[in-house]
């Protein structure tokens, strides 16, 4: 029982760290794009990051639903 709790806590911490890193990367990319005067919506890299963020969100919610 304790092992399961430790595994769940570790997974939650890893997920939170991944989300924080993604948010920081997106913020930096948006700031750089804004400073360069680029259209943010047309950036393929930002679109890929949005897709990756949605995939992580879905994966997290499916994992929580299983528990």
Secondary structure, 3 states (H helix, E strand, C coil): CHHHHHHHHHHHHHHHHHHHHHHHHHHHHHHHHHHHCCCHHHCHHHHHHHHHHHHHHHHHHHHHHHC
